[in-house]
Amino acid sequence: MVSAKGGDMEERANILVAELLDTELIGEGCLYTYQHALKHLVTPDCIFVPHAATVYAQVVESDFMWNWHRLRDLPLKGANALVPSSDMEACTGAAAVHDIQLSQVKEEQFKPLTEPIKVFRFEFDKKTESLERQVDLSVMVTETGRAQAVLMWWDIEMDPDSSVLLSVAPSWAHPTPHNMQVVLMWWDIEMDPDNSVLLSVAPSWAHPTPHNMQTQVVLMWWDIEMDPDSSVLLSVAPSWAHPTPHNMQWRDHWMQAVYFNNQSIPVEKGQQVALHGRHDEYSLWFQVQQQQGSTNSTGSEVSLERPVCRCGGHMVWSRPRLGMLNDTARWHTYAAALKQVLAPGQTCVSVSDASWLPLMAARLGAQEVGLLCLSVSL
């Protein structure tokens, strides 16, 4: 856009209101967009809404979350374990953010190893020379454990005085845990140049004519019966029409994120560890080291570059799929079923995408195993 006579805007604006944020804060390109606006579209004293943002990080131990990142050995009763390749063991994982509703993770499924830490601050109304930044912090360990992941969330200050704060922090770190926000939005349109006819979709408590609200829309939702007996129902109905309103599935937009360490590293209470934060124009990434310049198990320096999958597995499997592949109880059930039907020397065919099943069948005595795979990336 251009602000000039005959351009997109006749003159520069003194207020900029934008919603350019995602779970990772900067993933929709807000940094470049704000810099472009500062250069071409707004006055020097322009008020930005939101005005600023702060990114927080917290180092945790969590085997539950680690299952979404690293494929584990699968022990088999009466046969050799299935073991991932060395490439998978050394892989830094997928570059994409893993967004998650942290408030839904049970307390026993993770252990905080540090307090929440302010890592980045973005002031959207300030010009910057670079859209990339790096921060290296020394952080106190509060509990002994294994540093496996970094949890991330952010809050935004909606005005220059920081009097209105919107936070997406999880419940245990939220600035107002008993007053966590739900952001509501509505609009109205003026139907004629004289503004004599107004159509508003505001809720009743904010509607300009609450006793004369128009019938404007048809609401739609659906449910699906998961089995022929209709005994398992999944519904996306709103609360007032939901068949089980007190047991509804939670769906929303902005969440929190998990960033996985290259390796699970042991840390001791009272120890200082290095927390490295990086961001480019669109992405954040983090790495925890026992000290600056730490080396990994092979003796080489730990990479602080943006993680990129080099083993192929993280490109084929989603993180929930990795978690499923690490569900040993599930695979032991499959193994028990295979033992009942598979005799030594038999030939079997597995129809699946990236499953343990064909390897399990081979381990359990099948002479030949065929794999019918529907994914072209495998």
C-alpha positions as CSV (number, residue, x, y, z in Angstrom):
1,M,0.0,0.0,0.0
2,V,1.0,3.6,-0.6
3,S,0.0,6.7,1.3
4,A,0.1,9.6,-1.2
5,K,-2.2,11.7,-3.4
6,G,-3.8,9.2,-5.8
7,G,-2.4,6.3,-3.7
8,D,-4.2,3.7,-1.6
9,M,-4.5,6.3,1.2
10,E,-4.7,10.0,0.7
11,E,-2.8,10.8,3.9
12,R,-1.0,8.9,6.6
13,A,-3.0,7.4,9.5
14,N,-2.5,8.2,13.1
15,I,-4.1,5.0,14.4
16,L,-3.3,1.5,13.2
17,V,-5.5,-1.4,14.4
18,A,-4.5,-4.8,13.1
19,E,-4.8,-8.5,14.1
20,L,-1.7,-10.1,12.5
21,L,-0.9,-12.6,15.3
22,D,-0.9,-16.4,15.5
23,T,0.1,-19.0,18.2
24,E,3.8,-18.2,17.5
25,L,3.0,-14.4,17.5
26,I,5.0,-13.6,14.4
27,G,4.0,-16.4,12.1
28,E,1.6,-14.3,10.0
29,G,4.3,-11.8,9.1
30,C,3.4,-9.1,11.5
31,L,7.0,-7.9,11.8
32,Y,7.4,-6.9,8.2
33,T,3.9,-5.6,8.0
34,Y,4.4,-3.2,10.9
35,Q,7.7,-2.0,9.5
36,H,6.2,-1.4,6.1
37,A,3.4,0.6,7.8
38,L,5.9,2.7,9.8
39,K,7.8,3.5,6.6
40,H,4.9,4.2,4.2
41,L,1.5,4.5,5.9
42,V,1.4,6.1,9.4
43,T,2.5,9.3,11.1
44,P,5.4,9.4,13.5
45,D,3.0,9.7,16.5
46,C,0.7,6.9,15.3
47,I,-1.0,4.8,18.0
48,F,-0.6,1.0,17.3
49,V,-3.3,-1.4,18.6
50,P,-1.9,-3.7,19.8
51,H,1.1,-1.7,20.9
52,A,3.6,-4.3,22.1
53,A,4.1,-8.0,22.9
54,T,6.3,-10.1,25.2
55,V,7.2,-13.7,24.5
56,Y,7.8,-16.0,27.5
57,A,9.5,-19.4,27.8
58,Q,9.7,-22.1,30.4
59,V,12.0,-25.1,30.4
60,V,10.3,-28.4,31.4
61,E,10.8,-32.1,31.7
62,S,8.0,-34.1,30.0
63,D,8.2,-37.7,28.7
64,F,4.6,-37.1,27.6
65,M,5.6,-34.3,25.3
66,W,9.0,-35.9,24.3
67,N,6.9,-38.7,22.7
68,W,5.8,-36.2,20.1
69,H,9.4,-35.4,19.2
70,R,11.6,-38.5,19.3
71,L,10.8,-42.1,18.3
72,R,11.7,-44.4,21.2
73,D,12.8,-48.1,21.2
74,L,9.9,-50.5,21.2
75,P,10.6,-53.6,23.3
76,L,8.9,-56.8,22.2
77,K,8.3,-59.8,24.5
78,G,10.1,-62.8,23.1
79,A,11.8,-60.9,20.3
80,N,14.5,-58.2,19.8
81,A,13.4,-54.6,20.4
82,L,12.6,-52.4,17.5
83,V,15.2,-49.5,17.6
84,P,15.1,-46.2,15.6
85,S,18.1,-45.5,13.3
86,S,21.0,-43.3,14.5
87,D,19.8,-40.6,12.0
88,M,16.5,-40.4,13.9
89,E,18.3,-40.3,17.3
90,A,20.4,-37.3,16.1
91,C,17.7,-35.4,14.2
92,T,16.7,-32.0,15.6
93,G,13.1,-32.5,14.5
94,A,10.5,-30.6,12.6
95,A,10.8,-26.8,12.1
96,A,7.1,-26.2,12.4
97,V,5.7,-24.9,15.7
98,H,3.8,-27.5,17.8
99,D,0.8,-25.6,19.1
100,I,-1.0,-27.0,22.0
101,Q,-3.5,-26.1,24.7
102,L,-1.1,-26.2,27.7
103,S,-3.9,-25.6,30.2
104,Q,-5.3,-29.0,29.2
105,V,-2.0,-30.9,30.0
106,K,-2.2,-32.6,33.3
107,E,0.2,-31.5,36.1
108,E,1.6,-35.0,36.4
109,Q,2.5,-35.0,32.7
110,F,5.3,-32.4,32.9
111,K,7.6,-30.8,35.5
112,P,8.7,-27.2,35.3
113,L,12.5,-26.8,35.6
114,T,12.6,-23.0,35.5
115,E,10.3,-20.1,36.2
116,P,8.6,-18.5,33.2
117,I,11.2,-16.2,31.5
118,K,10.8,-13.1,29.4
119,V,12.7,-13.8,26.2
120,F,11.6,-11.3,23.5
121,R,9.8,-8.0,23.6
122,F,8.3,-6.5,20.4
123,E,7.3,-2.9,20.2
124,F,5.3,-2.7,17.0
125,D,5.5,1.1,16.7
126,K,9.3,1.2,16.7
127,K,11.5,0.9,13.6
128,T,14.0,-1.9,13.5
129,E,17.0,-2.6,11.3
130,S,16.5,-6.4,11.3
131,L,13.6,-8.8,11.5
132,E,15.9,-11.4,13.0
133,R,17.1,-11.5,16.6
134,Q,18.9,-13.7,19.0
135,V,18.9,-13.8,22.8
136,D,21.2,-15.8,25.1
137,L,20.1,-16.0,28.7
138,S,21.5,-17.6,31.9
139,V,18.6,-19.2,33.7
140,M,18.3,-20.7,37.2
141,V,17.1,-24.3,37.4
142,T,14.4,-24.7,40.1
143,E,14.0,-28.5,40.0
144,T,16.3,-31.4,39.1
145,G,15.3,-33.2,36.0
146,R,15.9,-33.5,32.2
147,A,15.5,-30.4,30.0
148,Q,13.5,-31.8,27.2
149,A,11.3,-29.0,25.9
150,V,10.6,-25.2,26.1
151,L,7.0,-24.0,26.5
152,M,6.2,-20.7,24.9
153,W,3.4,-18.2,25.2
154,W,2.9,-14.4,24.8
155,D,0.9,-11.5,26.0
156,I,0.1,-8.2,24.2
157,E,-0.3,-4.7,25.5
158,M,-3.2,-3.2,23.6
159,D,-2.3,0.4,24.3
160,P,0.8,2.6,24.9
161,D,0.1,2.8,28.6
162,S,0.0,-1.0,29.0
163,S,-3.3,-0.6,30.8
164,V,-5.1,-3.3,28.7
165,L,-3.3,-6.7,28.6
166,L,-4.3,-9.7,26.6
167,S,-2.5,-12.9,27.6
168,V,-2.5,-16.4,26.1
169,A,-0.5,-17.8,29.0
170,P,-1.5,-21.2,30.4
171,S,-3.5,-21.2,33.6
172,W,-0.5,-21.8,36.0
173,A,1.3,-18.7,34.6
174,H,-1.6,-16.4,33.7
175,P,-1.4,-12.9,35.1
176,T,-5.2,-13.1,36.0
177,P,-5.9,-16.9,36.2
178,H,-9.4,-16.3,37.5
179,N,-10.2,-13.9,34.7
180,M,-8.7,-15.4,31.6
181,Q,-10.0,-13.6,28.5
182,V,-12.2,-14.6,25.7
183,V,-12.0,-12.0,22.9
184,L,-15.3,-11.2,21.3
185,M,-15.8,-9.3,18.1
186,W,-18.8,-8.1,16.1
187,W,-19.5,-5.5,13.5
188,D,-22.3,-3.3,12.0
189,I,-22.7,-1.9,8.5
190,E,-24.3,1.3,7.3
191,M,-26.6,0.4,4.4
192,D,-26.9,3.9,2.9
193,P,-24.9,7.1,2.7
194,D,-27.1,8.8,5.2
195,N,-26.5,6.1,7.8
196,S,-30.3,5.8,8.3
197,V,-30.3,2.1,7.9
198,L,-28.0,0.2,10.2
199,L,-27.4,-3.6,10.2
200,S,-25.7,-4.8,13.3
201,V,-24.5,-8.3,14.3
202,A,-23.7,-7.2,17.8
203,P,-24.9,-9.4,20.7
204,S,-28.0,-8.3,22.6
205,W,-26.1,-6.5,25.4
206,A,-24.3,-4.3,22.9
207,H,-26.8,-4.0,20.2
208,P,-28.0,-0.5,19.2
209,T,-31.6,-1.7,19.1
210,P,-31.7,-4.8,21.3
211,H,-35.5,-5.0,21.2
212,N,-35.6,-4.9,17.4
213,M,-32.9,-7.3,16.4
214,Q,-33.2,-8.6,12.9
215,T,-33.3,-12.2,11.8
216,Q,-30.0,-12.2,9.9
217,V,-28.5,-15.6,9.8
218,V,-29.1,-19.3,9.9
219,L,-26.9,-21.2,12.4
220,M,-25.6,-24.6,11.4
221,W,-23.7,-27.4,13.1
222,W,-23.4,-31.1,12.8
223,D,-22.8,-34.3,14.7
224,I,-21.4,-37.6,13.5
225,E,-22.2,-41.1,14.7
226,M,-18.9,-42.9,15.0
227,D,-20.3,-46.5,14.9
228,P,-23.3,-48.3,13.3
229,D,-25.1,-48.5,16.7
230,S,-24.8,-44.7,17.2
231,S,-23.4,-45.3,20.7
232,V,-20.5,-42.9,20.1
233,L,-21.5,-39.4,19.1
234,L,-19.2,-36.5,18.2
235,S,-21.0,-33.1,18.1
236,V,-19.9,-29.6,17.2
237,A,-23.1,-28.1,18.4
238,P,-22.9,-24.9,20.5
239,S,-23.3,-25.1,24.2
240,W,-27.0,-24.3,24.3
241,A,-27.8,-27.1,21.8
242,H,-25.1,-29.6,22.7
243,P,-26.2,-33.1,23.7
244,T,-23.6,-33.1,26.5
245,P,-23.0,-29.4,27.3
246,H,-20.8,-30.1,30.4
247,N,-18.5,-32.4,28.4
248,M,-17.8,-30.4,25.3
249,Q,-14.6,-30.5,23.2
250,W,-12.5,-27.4,23.4
251,R,-11.7,-25.6,20.1
252,D,-10.1,-22.2,19.8
253,H,-7.5,-20.1,17.9
254,W,-4.5,-18.8,19.8
255,M,-2.8,-21.4,22.0
256,Q,0.6,-22.0,23.4
257,A,3.6,-23.8,21.8
258,V,6.2,-26.5,22.6
259,Y,9.7,-26.3,21.3
260,F,11.8,-29.5,21.7
261,N,15.4,-29.6,22.8
262,N,17.9,-31.3,20.4
263,Q,18.6,-33.8,23.2
264,S,17.2,-34.5,26.6
265,I,19.9,-33.1,29.0
266,P,20.2,-33.6,32.8
267,V,20.1,-30.5,35.0
268,E,20.3,-29.9,38.7
269,K,18.4,-27.6,41.0
270,G,20.4,-24.4,41.6
271,Q,22.3,-24.8,38.4
272,Q,22.6,-22.1,35.8
273,V,21.7,-23.2,32.2
274,A,21.9,-21.4,28.9
275,L,18.5,-20.7,27.2
276,H,19.0,-19.6,23.6
277,G,16.1,-17.8,21.8
278,R,16.1,-17.1,18.1
279,H,13.6,-15.6,15.7
280,D,13.5,-14.7,12.0
281,E,10.7,-12.9,10.2
282,Y,8.1,-15.7,10.8
283,S,9.4,-18.3,13.3
284,L,10.7,-18.7,16.9
285,W,13.0,-21.5,18.1
286,F,14.8,-22.3,21.4
287,Q,17.6,-24.4,22.7
288,V,18.7,-25.3,26.2
289,Q,22.4,-26.1,27.0
290,Q,24.0,-26.8,30.3
291,Q,26.4,-24.0,29.6
292,Q,27.5,-21.7,26.8
293,G,29.2,-23.6,24.0
294,S,28.0,-27.1,25.2
295,T,28.7,-30.1,23.0
296,N,26.3,-33.0,22.3
297,S,26.9,-36.7,22.8
298,T,29.1,-36.9,19.7
299,G,31.4,-34.1,21.0
300,S,30.3,-31.5,18.4
301,E,28.9,-28.1,19.4
302,V,25.1,-28.0,19.8
303,S,23.5,-26.3,16.8
304,L,21.5,-23.1,17.5
305,E,20.2,-23.0,13.9
306,R,16.5,-23.4,13.2
307,P,15.7,-27.1,13.5
308,V,15.3,-28.9,10.2
309,C,14.4,-32.6,9.9
310,R,17.2,-34.6,8.3
311,C,16.0,-38.1,9.1
312,G,12.8,-37.9,7.1
313,G,10.6,-39.2,9.9
314,H,9.4,-35.8,11.1
315,M,8.4,-34.8,7.6
316,V,6.4,-38.0,7.2
317,W,4.8,-38.3,10.7
318,S,2.9,-35.5,12.4
319,R,3.7,-35.1,16.1
320,P,0.5,-36.8,17.2
321,R,1.5,-39.7,14.9
322,L,4.9,-39.8,16.6
323,G,3.1,-39.9,20.0
324,M,1.0,-42.8,18.7
325,L,4.1,-44.7,17.5
326,N,5.5,-44.3,21.0
327,D,2.4,-45.7,22.7
328,T,3.9,-49.0,23.9
329,A,0.6,-50.3,25.4
330,R,-1.0,-50.0,22.0
331,W,1.8,-51.8,20.2
332,H,2.0,-54.6,22.8
333,T,-1.7,-55.2,22.1
334,Y,-1.0,-55.5,18.4
335,A,1.9,-57.8,19.2
336,A,-0.2,-60.1,21.3
337,A,-2.8,-60.2,18.5
338,L,-0.1,-61.0,15.9
339,K,1.3,-63.8,18.0
340,Q,-2.2,-65.5,17.9
341,V,-2.5,-65.5,14.1
342,L,1.1,-65.5,12.8
343,A,3.0,-68.8,12.5
344,P,6.7,-69.0,11.7
345,G,7.4,-69.0,7.9
346,Q,4.1,-67.3,7.0
347,T,3.8,-64.4,4.6
348,C,1.7,-61.3,5.6
349,V,0.8,-58.0,4.2
350,S,0.5,-54.8,6.2
351,V,-1.8,-52.0,4.9
352,S,-0.7,-48.9,6.8
353,D,1.2,-45.6,6.7
354,A,4.5,-45.6,8.6
355,S,3.5,-48.2,11.2
356,W,5.5,-50.6,13.4
357,L,3.3,-53.5,12.2
358,P,5.4,-54.8,9.3
359,L,8.6,-54.7,11.4
360,M,6.8,-56.4,14.3
361,A,5.6,-59.2,12.0
362,A,9.1,-59.8,10.8
363,R,10.5,-59.8,14.4
364,L,7.8,-62.3,15.4
365,G,8.6,-64.8,12.8
366,A,7.0,-64.0,9.4
367,Q,9.1,-65.2,6.5
368,E,8.1,-62.4,4.2
369,V,6.3,-59.1,4.9
370,G,4.7,-56.9,2.2
371,L,3.8,-53.3,2.9
372,L,1.0,-51.5,1.1
373,C,1.5,-47.9,1.9
374,L,-0.7,-45.1,0.8
375,S,1.7,-42.2,1.5
376,V,3.8,-41.2,-1.5
377,S,6.4,-39.5,0.8
378,L,7.5,-42.8,2.4
